Amino acid sequence: MILTSLCLRYLLMLRAIAMGGQVLALIAVHLLAGTAIPWSPIAIVMGALAAITIRSWSRMRAGQQITETVVMRQLCVDIAALATLLYFTGGSRNPFVSLFLLPITVAAATLRPAYTWFLVAAAAGCYTLLMFYHRQALHWVHDGDYFALHLWGMWFGFLLSAGIVAFFVARIGATLRAHDRELAGARQMMALGTLAAGAAHELGTPLATMAVVSKELQHDLRDEKALREGLALLRAQVDRCKEILGRMAAQAGELRAGGGARTTVDRYLEAVVGEWRALRPEVQAMVRLDGPQPAPAILADRTVTQALINVLNNAADASPANVEVAGRWDAGELKLEIRDRGAGVPPALSAEIGKAFVTTKADGMGLGLYIARTTLGRLGGRVELRNRRDGRGAVATIDLPLAGLST
């Protein structure tokens, strides 16, 4: 459906270009050769085609579902309109007869073979009929000195056809390549999701064991205050891990809009930072959040929360004693800067950092930043990691349009 929508958008653009080219060519013939052009039927066809184009564009912008059948009907309209124009302007002798190839090219690039061959038959049938049935409006172009004008018309028709075909095929090719990249990323994320589900299932038992053992140790060491406090912290972290696993299981397969809670940007950021601080109580962080009030309303997307926590954890791992978080929002966008005082990004990895399984940590998996980029990219966001200007640490910059989280 996405490909057919893009195809229709390009098709309407190409139709407008082709219409303009034909009108300019007819005006040139009229002015240079002084021949009479049947403007009345041409104006009727062009007007009808323009009305259909405007209506189709409006319906597409309104969100109408675009199927292959819709695109095929539009291509049939183009063939019928071109055949009618050629009928009044010389039939197969008109140098613009090569424009019959354009609907076929579009169909071959986007539609199923049955539709494509139907359009091939329609265009070939119209071309054949125009060889025998047409108005003799341009019969003189083959006579004497005017034959050169016909050759120039063929040249112009070729340039117009070649340019339109090249533009359309290049845009469709770029769309397909982008679609392939997104599909490859989705497959990789699916594989990581399957791996995470298996790991979450396997972690349940050892976490339960750790909770039981820590509780027993607390009881046995009730006279050791320092040890009991450490065990209490350990058990709180184990309970936190169990809570995360439980939430993952409960939210698996839910849609963002169905699973998110309505809130505002400022409250959401405070909740994210609060959750992160509960996970990393040893980190010394300076947090500054500001923006116009009242803050925009959003849906609290759990996947976005996890992405932000991943980036915060990277900074905490790099320099737990010095993390700075600066967040600012406006009506349409959220910007976050997360600064640390760690070792920074090695120059050798600057181009690879953020890809799956690329990490600067000795015990890291290289998935935190990759998942953050993939998750936020799905919503039109961006994550960039660079070294600080003084060379002491790194800065992660997050730009997230709020439209993807809008209520």
Secondary structure, 3 states (H helix, E strand, C coil): CHHHHHHHHHHHHHHHHHHHHHHHHHHHHHHHHCCCCCHHHHHHHHHHHHHHHHHHHHHHHCCCCCCHHHHHHHHHHHHHHHHHHHHHCCHHHCHHHHHHHHHHHHHHHHCCHHHHHHHHHHHHHHHHHHHHCCCCCCHHHHCHHHHHHHHHHHHHHHHHHHHHHHHHHHHHHHHHHHHHHHHHHHHHHHHHHHHHHHHHHHHHHHHHHHHHHHHHHHHHCCCCHHHHHHHHHHHHHHHHHHHHHHHHHHHCCCCHHHHCEEEEHHHHHHHHHHHHHHHCCCCCEEEEEECCCCCCEEEECHHHHHHHHHHHHHHHHHCCCCEEEEEEECCCEEEEEEEECCCCCCHHHCCCCCCCCCCCCCCCCCCHHHHHHHHHHHCCCEEEEEECCCCCCEEEEEEEEHHHHEC
